[in-house]
Each structure stands twice: as C-alpha cells, then as structure tokens.
C-alpha cells in the first residue's frame, strides 16, 4: 500500500471513530444469572393461562428432546420484561420461503377476506407483482371489504403517485408513513425514521410478516432454475416470511392499528378487528415491534439476550450485517464459551456499502471462532435466527444500526423443537448454497478491498 493509500485509509478510520463516538446504541447488560427466573405468563385462545398452565407449556417445550438448553428459564422472563408483549400459545405457523410461495399465500388470504385487510410495507413497486396486489385490494374494496395500506414514503419513493391514487379512488385508505416531503408531514418531520415492517393482517384471523417487500424482484424462487427473475435480473432473491394463525394475530393487529394512529391516519370504525381468539395450533409465539421513539430496540434487546443465553448453537441468516460493538461482542463471547455460532451472509447485495461494512468485521469474528458463510447464486434478503434449535425469530430486522436505531421493525419469536426443526432444515439448505469464509484466505484479500471496507465502516451508522 502506498503512502497516499495509507493516509486515505487513516483518515477513513478516524472518521469512523468520530461517527462511532458521536452516537450509538445504549448498552444493554441483562443479568441472566442472578436470582431465580420469575414465572413467564402465556396467553391462549381463552385469555391468560394460569401460572401452572404456563409452567407446563414451557416445561413441555424444554423437554421436547432437543439439545440441552437453559434458554426457557434464563431468557424468557427477561424477554417478557423487555418487550412487554405476551407469549401466546395455540398458534399455527407456516414457514414461507421466497416470493412466489409467499405471494400465493398472501393473495389467497386477501381474496378470502370478508371484513378488513390491513397491509403495511416498506416497498410496493408499480410492476407486475405490485399491480397484482393493487388490483386484489381494489377488488376486495369494491366487494365492501375495508382495505387499509400503510406504505413507507422513502421505500415507495420510486412508485408513481398515480399507482396509489388509483387505489385511493377505489376506496382503499392509503396512509403514507412519515412523508419525505416535509410539507406533507402530519407530525414532527424526521426523514431518517422509516417504516421497514412488512405485515398483512386479514379479518383478524391470519397474518403474514417477514422480510419480503412487494416487488417483481421476488418473482423467482432462490432454489429454482430458469426463473424469470434469474433471466431478467441475474440472481433471484432469497427471503423468508411467516404465515400465522391463532392468538398472536391479535397482537399483530394491535401493532398495525398503533402505527395507523401514530401516523394520524383517519379514525377507523371498529369492524371486527379483534374477533374471538381461536386455537389454531400448538406453537408458542411472541410478536415484537420496535420503534426509534423507544429508549432502545426491543428486538435488539431480546436478540442480545437470546445470544447471551445460547448453550449449543446460534444460527443467523441476515441480509445486511453491520453489527454494533455490543452485538459483535455477544457473538464472539458465545463462540468463546463453546457455542457453535454460524452466520450465513450475502456474497452479493443491493447495498455494496453495507456488504463492505459487514466484511470489515470478519477478521475479528473468525479469530473468535465464529463461522461465516456467504451465499452464492441468490441475493440474500432473509432475516432469521435460530438459537439452540428451540428459539427462532423471523421478521424485517436486519443486523445493522439502521434497523436498531432508525427503523420501525417487526419480528416474531417462535419457540419449540417442532418449528426449530423446520428452521434447521431451511438453514442447512441455505448453508449448502453458501461458501465458508476461512481466515487464512480472508487475510490474503487485496488492499483495495480492505480500503473499501474501512470506508464503508465509517458510514455504518447510517447504512
């Protein structure tokens, strides 16, 4: 590296330190070892379970024949205190991979709607997929179904206004989240606060959430061959969503309505938003929402707690990995105590700076024993975590500063070996499509790649 290159690199490192010193995430140091864990209440179709019933459900989960783990006793009470949202039992959860399967399930639920459709999304493109959703929403509104759409202003900046005007003219209530135009702001204007959630609630009975936006970039499956997405735009997009039924849907409905009210949307007439809770399955699920208006991200706090509670394995698949020091340390500490920590991260992405910023942390992670794999043949956009094979979370949250500090995000936590096995199979499939990053080879990467990584790290707070 020449002296000019060293000077530039030094300036970039100094800038990174200045940015890091200026602001950051709050330190969260949950005491997982002190004192006996308090009882964790659960909510079922008939309302709150008794303490004995709650203990029985958690004991069944802990004794389901999986790896030894203390996560249920050490973690869940703390998670309850952090998030304030209840654990719900009696849920059914379908794991949806990639756009085609997810869109089919979402559109089927929309077509079957009888009372209301609530859709919240970051991106809604005016393309083949977007037009299909728009027409489905218009058709249901014409049938008398109440249809409400929250769309992020920045995420839909490239979508023509006429696209939304057509829906509004048909009676769809369209609410622009935090308008990019300050003259259109309905509250204090803050361009940096974005609604990154992806949520669909239909009739209060079925819900969908995850990482999938509404766009034709998802037209092909990531494991298929000859898909339109692969032919038209290179590699397809790999993403993950959940379809949920049962008591947890009421919690997700509350989150949509809270966002609608906070954004000063029109006052909504109550039309069966909260039908009687019904048992739909056997899974225990918690919905967790985070906003920048809170003291800290609830999703961030519960993720740190889960990693800190891990005893056997931490498996993470994430699209934009730009960790803050606390998350970085949690991963390295888990590896140091013998936990098998594996990350599946992208090899290509729509954000080159985020990719480079994440890679700037590889050396530290690899030296600590964290195993890193980069996916090939697909643009990785999924956000999924599995701890000890029994604690899983899927949602919209990336492992970056933007998600934890600036975005409104939404995740679900699903407990138990039954769903854990499905997550494990998905992780193994993604792992087979990835290449492991090994430390000796990584140390040989060219200087210009290192320079790009340092430049990107200087901006990681804003990525």
C-alpha positions as CSV (number, residue, x, y, z in Angstrom):
1,X,0.0,0.0,0.0
2,X,1.5,3.4,-1.0
3,X,1.8,6.3,1.4
4,X,-1.2,8.0,-0.2
5,X,-3.3,5.0,0.3
6,X,-2.2,4.7,3.9
7,X,-3.1,8.3,4.5
8,X,-6.5,7.9,3.0
9,X,-7.1,4.7,5.0
10,X,-6.1,6.5,8.2
11,X,-8.5,9.4,7.5
12,X,-11.3,6.9,7.0
13,X,-10.6,5.1,10.2
14,X,-10.5,8.4,12.0
15,X,-13.9,9.4,10.5
16,X,-15.3,6.0,11.6
17,X,-14.1,6.6,15.2
18,X,-15.7,10.1,15.1
19,X,-19.0,8.7,13.9
20,X,-19.0,5.9,16.4
21,X,-18.2,8.3,19.2
22,X,-21.0,10.7,18.3
23,X,-23.9,8.4,18.8
24,X,-24.7,4.8,19.3
25,X,-26.9,2.1,20.8
26,X,-27.5,2.0,24.5
27,X,-25.5,-0.5,26.5
28,X,-27.8,-3.4,27.4
29,X,-26.4,-5.7,30.1
30,X,-29.1,-8.2,31.1
31,X,-28.2,-10.1,34.2
32,X,-29.1,-13.6,33.2
33,X,-27.5,-15.4,36.1
34,X,-28.7,-13.6,39.2
35,X,-31.7,-15.0,41.1
36,X,-34.3,-17.5,40.2
37,X,-36.2,-16.7,37.0
38,X,-39.7,-15.4,37.6
39,X,-42.8,-17.1,36.1
40,X,-43.4,-16.4,32.4
41,X,-47.2,-15.8,31.7
42,X,-48.7,-17.1,28.5
43,X,-51.9,-16.1,26.7
44,X,-54.1,-18.7,25.0
45,X,-57.3,-18.6,23.0
46,X,-59.3,-18.3,26.3
47,X,-57.1,-15.5,27.6
48,X,-54.2,-15.6,30.1
49,X,-53.1,-19.0,31.2
50,X,-52.7,-19.7,34.9
51,X,-49.2,-19.9,36.3
52,X,-49.4,-23.7,36.5
53,X,-50.6,-23.9,32.9
54,X,-47.8,-21.6,31.7
55,X,-45.1,-23.6,33.5
56,X,-46.5,-26.8,31.9
57,X,-46.3,-25.3,28.4
58,X,-42.7,-24.2,28.9
59,X,-41.7,-27.4,30.5
60,X,-43.1,-29.3,27.5
61,X,-41.1,-27.1,25.2
62,X,-37.9,-27.6,27.2
63,X,-38.3,-31.4,27.4
64,X,-39.1,-31.9,23.7
65,X,-36.0,-34.0,23.1
66,X,-33.7,-31.3,21.7
67,X,-30.3,-30.2,22.8
68,X,-29.7,-29.2,26.4
69,X,-30.6,-25.6,26.9
70,X,-31.4,-23.2,29.6
71,X,-33.0,-20.7,27.3
72,X,-36.5,-21.2,28.5
73,X,-35.7,-20.5,32.2
74,X,-32.9,-17.9,31.7
75,X,-34.2,-15.9,28.8
76,X,-38.0,-15.8,28.5
77,X,-38.7,-13.9,31.7
78,X,-36.2,-11.2,30.7
79,X,-37.7,-11.1,27.2
80,X,-41.1,-10.5,28.7
81,X,-39.8,-7.6,30.8
82,X,-38.0,-6.1,27.9
83,X,-40.8,-6.3,25.3
84,X,-44.0,-6.1,27.2
85,X,-45.7,-8.3,24.6
86,X,-47.2,-11.6,25.8
87,X,-46.2,-15.1,24.8
88,X,-49.2,-16.6,23.1
89,X,-49.9,-20.3,22.8
90,X,-52.2,-22.2,20.4
91,X,-50.7,-20.8,17.2
92,X,-50.1,-22.3,13.8
93,X,-47.1,-21.0,11.8
94,X,-46.2,-21.7,8.2
95,X,-42.6,-21.1,7.1
96,X,-42.6,-19.4,3.7
97,X,-39.5,-19.2,1.6
98,X,-39.1,-16.7,-1.3
99,X,-41.6,-14.5,-3.1
100,X,-43.7,-17.0,-5.2
101,X,-44.9,-19.1,-2.2
102,X,-45.3,-16.0,0.0
103,X,-47.3,-14.0,-2.6
104,X,-49.6,-17.0,-3.3
105,X,-50.4,-17.3,0.3
106,X,-50.9,-13.6,0.8
107,X,-53.1,-13.2,-2.2
108,X,-55.2,-16.2,-1.2
109,X,-55.8,-14.6,2.2
110,X,-56.7,-11.3,0.5
111,X,-59.2,-13.0,-1.9
112,X,-60.8,-14.8,1.1
113,X,-61.2,-11.5,3.2
114,X,-64.7,-10.8,4.4
115,X,-64.3,-7.7,6.7
116,X,-60.9,-6.0,6.5
117,X,-57.4,-6.1,5.0
118,X,-54.5,-4.3,6.7
119,X,-51.3,-4.1,4.8
120,X,-48.1,-2.4,5.9
121,X,-45.0,-2.5,3.7
122,X,-41.7,-0.7,3.0
123,X,-41.6,-1.2,-0.8
124,X,-44.6,-1.6,-3.1
125,X,-43.5,-1.3,-6.7
126,X,-45.6,-0.5,-9.7
127,X,-44.6,-3.6,-11.6
128,X,-46.3,-7.0,-12.3
129,X,-46.3,-8.1,-8.7
130,X,-47.3,-4.7,-7.3
131,X,-50.2,-4.4,-9.9
132,X,-51.5,-7.9,-8.8
133,X,-51.7,-6.8,-5.2
134,X,-53.2,-3.4,-6.1
135,X,-55.9,-5.0,-8.2
136,X,-56.6,-7.6,-5.5
137,X,-57.0,-4.8,-2.9
138,X,-59.2,-2.8,-5.2
139,X,-61.4,-5.8,-6.0
140,X,-62.0,-6.5,-2.3
141,X,-62.8,-2.9,-1.6
142,X,-65.4,-3.0,-4.3
143,X,-66.9,-6.0,-2.5
144,X,-67.3,-4.0,0.6
145,X,-64.2,-5.1,2.5
146,X,-62.4,-2.3,4.4
147,X,-58.8,-2.0,3.0
148,X,-56.0,0.0,4.6
149,X,-52.5,0.3,3.4
150,X,-49.5,1.9,5.2
151,X,-46.7,2.5,2.8
152,X,-43.3,3.9,3.7
153,X,-42.6,7.2,1.9
154,X,-38.9,6.6,1.2
155,X,-39.4,2.9,0.4
156,X,-42.1,3.8,-2.2
157,X,-40.3,6.9,-3.5
158,X,-39.9,5.4,-6.9
159,X,-43.5,4.3,-7.2
160,X,-45.6,6.7,-9.2
161,X,-48.2,8.7,-7.3
162,X,-50.8,7.5,-9.8
163,X,-50.4,3.9,-8.6
164,X,-51.6,4.9,-5.1
165,X,-54.2,7.4,-6.4
166,X,-55.9,4.6,-8.3
167,X,-56.3,2.5,-5.1
168,X,-57.5,5.6,-3.2
169,X,-60.1,6.4,-5.8
170,X,-61.4,2.9,-5.4
171,X,-61.8,3.4,-1.7
172,X,-58.6,1.9,-0.3
173,X,-57.3,4.0,2.6
174,X,-53.7,4.7,1.8
175,X,-51.5,6.2,4.5
176,X,-48.0,7.5,3.6
177,X,-45.7,6.8,6.5
178,X,-43.6,9.8,7.5
179,X,-43.8,11.6,4.2
180,X,-40.4,12.5,2.6
181,X,-41.9,15.9,1.7
182,X,-41.8,18.0,4.9
183,X,-44.8,20.0,3.7
184,X,-46.9,16.8,3.8
185,X,-45.8,15.8,7.3
186,X,-48.6,15.1,9.8
187,X,-46.3,15.2,12.8
188,X,-42.6,16.1,13.6
189,X,-40.7,15.6,10.3
190,X,-37.8,13.1,10.5
191,X,-36.7,11.8,7.2
192,X,-34.4,9.2,8.9
193,X,-37.3,7.4,10.6
194,X,-38.6,4.7,8.2
195,X,-41.3,2.0,8.4
196,X,-39.4,-1.1,7.4
197,X,-42.1,-3.5,8.6
198,X,-43.8,-6.0,6.3
199,X,-47.2,-7.0,7.7
200,X,-50.5,-8.2,6.4
201,X,-53.5,-8.9,8.7
202,X,-56.7,-10.2,7.2
203,X,-60.0,-10.3,9.2
204,X,-58.0,-10.5,12.4
205,X,-57.6,-14.3,11.8
206,X,-54.5,-14.6,9.7
207,X,-51.3,-12.6,9.4
208,X,-48.1,-12.5,7.4
209,X,-44.7,-11.0,8.3
210,X,-41.1,-11.2,7.4
211,X,-38.6,-9.6,5.0
212,X,-40.4,-9.8,1.7
213,X,-41.4,-6.5,0.0
214,X,-43.9,-6.4,-2.8
215,X,-41.8,-6.3,-5.9
216,X,-41.1,-8.3,-9.0
217,X,-37.5,-8.8,-7.9
218,X,-39.1,-11.7,-5.9
219,X,-40.7,-13.3,-8.9
220,X,-38.4,-16.3,-8.9
221,X,-37.5,-18.8,-6.2
222,X,-33.9,-18.8,-5.0
223,X,-33.5,-22.6,-5.4
224,X,-35.3,-22.8,-8.8
225,X,-33.8,-22.8,-12.2
226,X,-34.7,-20.7,-15.2
227,X,-36.9,-18.4,-13.2
228,X,-37.9,-15.1,-14.7
229,X,-36.0,-13.2,-12.0
230,X,-32.8,-15.1,-12.8
231,X,-33.3,-14.5,-16.5
232,X,-34.3,-10.8,-16.2
233,X,-32.2,-9.5,-13.3
234,X,-29.4,-12.0,-12.6
235,X,-29.7,-14.0,-9.3
236,X,-33.1,-14.3,-7.7
237,X,-33.8,-13.0,-4.2
238,X,-33.7,-15.3,-1.2
239,X,-36.1,-14.3,1.6
240,X,-38.3,-15.7,4.4
241,X,-41.8,-14.9,5.7
242,X,-44.2,-16.4,8.2
243,X,-47.9,-17.1,7.9
244,X,-49.5,-17.0,11.4
245,X,-52.9,-18.0,12.8
246,X,-54.1,-18.0,16.4
247,X,-53.9,-15.6,19.3
248,X,-50.7,-13.9,18.2
249,X,-52.7,-12.4,15.3
250,X,-54.4,-10.1,17.8
251,X,-51.0,-8.7,18.9
252,X,-50.0,-8.1,15.3
253,X,-53.3,-6.3,14.7
254,X,-52.7,-4.0,17.6
255,X,-49.3,-3.1,16.2
256,X,-50.8,-2.2,12.8
257,X,-53.5,-0.1,14.4
258,X,-51.0,1.6,16.7
259,X,-48.9,2.6,13.7
260,X,-52.0,3.9,11.9
261,X,-52.9,6.0,14.9
262,X,-49.4,7.3,15.5
263,X,-49.2,8.4,11.8
264,X,-52.5,10.3,12.3
265,X,-54.5,8.2,9.8
266,X,-58.2,8.6,9.6
267,X,-60.1,7.4,12.7
268,X,-61.1,3.8,12.0
269,X,-64.5,2.3,12.5
270,X,-64.3,-0.9,14.5
271,X,-65.3,-3.7,12.1
272,X,-64.3,-7.0,13.8
273,X,-60.6,-6.0,14.2
274,X,-60.4,-8.4,17.2
275,X,-62.6,-11.5,16.6
276,X,-62.8,-14.0,19.4
277,X,-59.4,-15.7,19.8
278,X,-59.3,-19.3,18.5
279,X,-56.7,-22.0,19.0
280,X,-55.1,-22.8,15.6
281,X,-52.2,-25.0,16.5
282,X,-49.7,-25.8,19.2
283,X,-46.9,-23.3,18.8
284,X,-45.9,-20.6,21.3
285,X,-45.2,-17.3,19.6
286,X,-44.4,-13.7,20.6
287,X,-44.7,-10.6,18.3
288,X,-42.1,-7.9,18.9
289,X,-42.3,-4.5,17.4
290,X,-39.6,-1.8,17.7
291,X,-39.7,1.9,17.0
292,X,-37.0,4.7,17.2
293,X,-39.2,6.5,19.7
294,X,-38.4,4.0,22.4
295,X,-35.4,4.1,24.6
296,X,-34.0,1.0,22.9
297,X,-35.0,-1.5,20.2
298,X,-36.9,-4.3,21.9
299,X,-35.9,-6.6,19.1
300,X,-32.2,-5.7,19.6
301,X,-32.5,-6.3,23.4
302,X,-34.2,-9.7,23.0
303,X,-31.7,-10.8,20.4
304,X,-28.8,-10.0,22.6
305,X,-30.5,-11.9,25.4
306,X,-31.1,-14.9,23.3
307,X,-27.5,-15.0,22.1
308,X,-26.3,-14.5,25.7
309,X,-28.5,-17.5,26.8
310,X,-27.3,-19.8,24.0
311,X,-25.8,-23.1,25.1
312,X,-25.3,-25.1,22.0
313,X,-25.8,-23.1,18.7
314,X,-26.6,-19.8,17.2
315,X,-27.5,-19.8,13.5
316,X,-28.1,-16.5,11.8
317,X,-29.1,-15.7,8.2
318,X,-29.2,-12.0,7.5
319,X,-29.1,-9.7,4.5
320,X,-27.4,-6.6,6.0
321,X,-24.9,-7.5,8.6
322,X,-23.4,-4.3,10.1
323,X,-23.0,-5.1,13.8
324,X,-22.5,-2.6,16.5
325,X,-19.8,-3.4,19.1
326,X,-22.3,-4.9,21.6
327,X,-23.7,-7.4,19.1
328,X,-20.3,-8.2,17.8
329,X,-19.1,-9.0,21.3
330,X,-22.1,-11.1,22.1
331,X,-21.4,-13.3,19.1
332,X,-17.7,-13.7,20.0
333,X,-18.5,-14.4,23.6
334,X,-20.9,-17.2,22.6
335,X,-18.3,-18.8,20.4
336,X,-15.7,-18.4,23.2
337,X,-17.9,-20.5,25.6
338,X,-18.2,-23.3,23.1
339,X,-21.4,-22.4,21.3
340,X,-21.4,-23.2,17.5
341,X,-22.0,-19.7,16.1
342,X,-22.7,-19.7,12.3
343,X,-23.6,-16.8,10.1
344,X,-25.0,-17.0,6.6
345,X,-24.4,-13.6,4.9
346,X,-24.7,-12.4,1.3
347,X,-21.9,-12.5,-1.3
348,X,-23.8,-10.0,-3.4
349,X,-26.4,-7.4,-2.4
350,X,-28.2,-4.3,-3.5
351,X,-26.2,-2.4,-0.9
352,X,-22.5,-2.6,-1.6
353,X,-21.6,-0.3,1.3
354,X,-23.4,-2.5,3.8
355,X,-21.7,-5.6,2.4
356,X,-18.3,-4.0,2.7
357,X,-19.0,-2.6,6.2
358,X,-20.1,-6.1,7.4
359,X,-17.0,-7.7,5.9
360,X,-14.8,-5.2,7.8
361,X,-15.7,-7.3,11.0
362,X,-15.0,-10.7,9.5
363,X,-11.4,-11.0,10.8
364,X,-12.4,-10.3,14.4
365,X,-15.3,-12.8,14.2
366,X,-13.2,-15.5,12.5
367,X,-10.4,-15.2,15.1
368,X,-13.0,-15.6,17.8
369,X,-14.3,-18.9,16.3
370,X,-17.4,-17.6,14.7
371,X,-18.1,-19.4,11.4
372,X,-19.0,-17.3,8.4
373,X,-20.6,-18.5,5.2
374,X,-21.5,-16.3,2.2
375,X,-24.5,-17.3,0.0
376,X,-24.0,-17.6,-3.8
377,X,-26.5,-17.8,-6.6
378,X,-29.1,-15.6,-4.9
379,X,-29.4,-12.1,-3.4
380,X,-29.8,-12.9,0.3
381,X,-32.6,-10.7,1.9
382,X,-33.7,-13.0,4.7
383,X,-33.6,-12.1,8.4
384,X,-33.7,-15.3,10.5
385,X,-32.1,-16.5,13.8
386,X,-32.3,-19.9,15.5
387,X,-30.8,-20.4,18.9
388,X,-30.2,-23.8,20.5
389,X,-32.7,-25.3,18.0
390,X,-35.7,-24.0,20.1
391,X,-35.8,-20.2,19.9
392,X,-36.4,-18.7,16.5
393,X,-37.1,-15.3,15.2
394,X,-38.0,-14.1,11.7
395,X,-39.0,-10.6,10.6
396,X,-38.0,-7.4,9.0
397,X,-35.0,-6.6,11.2
398,X,-31.5,-6.5,9.8
399,X,-28.5,-6.8,12.0
400,X,-27.4,-3.2,11.3
401,X,-27.5,0.2,13.0
402,X,-30.4,1.4,10.8
403,X,-32.7,-1.4,11.9
404,X,-31.9,-1.0,15.6
405,X,-31.8,2.8,15.8
406,X,-33.8,4.4,12.9
407,X,-36.4,2.0,11.6
408,X,-39.8,0.7,12.7
409,X,-39.3,-3.1,12.6
410,X,-41.4,-6.2,13.3
411,X,-40.4,-9.7,14.3
412,X,-42.0,-12.9,15.6
413,X,-40.3,-15.2,18.1
414,X,-41.4,-18.9,17.8
415,X,-40.5,-21.4,20.5
416,X,-40.0,-25.1,20.5
417,X,-38.3,-28.0,18.7
418,X,-41.1,-28.5,16.2
419,X,-40.6,-25.2,14.5
420,X,-36.9,-25.3,15.2
421,X,-36.5,-28.4,13.0
422,X,-38.2,-26.6,10.1
423,X,-35.8,-23.7,10.7
424,X,-32.8,-26.0,10.9
425,X,-33.7,-27.7,7.6
426,X,-34.0,-24.2,6.0
427,X,-30.6,-23.2,7.4
428,X,-29.0,-26.4,6.2
429,X,-30.3,-25.8,2.7
430,X,-29.0,-22.2,2.7
431,X,-25.7,-23.4,4.1
432,X,-25.4,-25.9,1.1
433,X,-25.8,-22.9,-1.2
434,X,-23.0,-20.9,0.6
435,X,-19.2,-21.0,0.7
436,X,-17.4,-20.8,4.1
437,X,-15.1,-17.9,4.6
438,X,-11.8,-19.2,6.1
439,X,-9.4,-16.9,8.0
440,X,-6.2,-17.8,6.0
441,X,-7.8,-16.9,2.7
442,X,-9.5,-13.9,4.1
443,X,-6.2,-12.4,5.3
444,X,-5.0,-12.6,1.8
445,X,-7.7,-10.3,0.3
446,X,-6.4,-7.4,-1.7
447,X,-5.7,-4.0,-0.2
448,X,-8.3,-2.2,-2.3
449,X,-11.0,-4.5,-0.7
450,X,-9.7,-3.6,2.8
451,X,-9.8,0.1,1.9
452,X,-13.4,-0.2,0.7
453,X,-14.3,-2.0,4.0
454,X,-12.8,0.8,6.1
455,X,-14.6,3.4,4.0
456,X,-17.9,1.6,4.5
457,X,-17.3,1.2,8.2
458,X,-17.1,5.0,8.5
459,X,-20.7,5.2,7.4
460,X,-22.1,2.1,9.1
461,X,-24.3,4.2,11.5
462,X,-26.2,5.5,8.5
463,X,-26.4,2.4,6.2
